[in-house]
């Protein structure tokens, strides 16, 4: 188990994202494992609703998106987050940009770029969902392939 192995190597507890509707079930699963092997299984469980975002760091965030499966499921997109100078200020001297910033003018826009998408176990229907457009723009797509017939 991933969480137990991290504990054995004295690594920081992992952050685990789950659909919000499954949070209590996952916590109970951890409780059962703790009772069986007397391990701590330290972790940070983050329940997310579809569309909800979680800031990993100042420059990284994760957003849950809808996937299509017989049971509750969702995928996750990891975005890089950068501040870019607004178009109207490009070309101004640095001293003018500094003056504007110090006077309280918002000189940047936040730009989020989809870097990695994890789709989990889903049908291809997620591709047709317009709310999932960022998944198709991600630079890396992690696909879970699970075959019931093997």
Secondary structure, DSSP 8 states (H G I E B T S, - for coil): -HHHHHHHTT---EEEEEEGGGHHHHHHHHHHHHHHH-----EEEEEE-TT-EEEEETTEEEEEEE---SS--EEEEEEEEEEEE-GGGTTS-HHHHHHHHHTT---EEEEEEEEEEEEES--GGGGG-GGGHHHHH-SEEEE----TT-
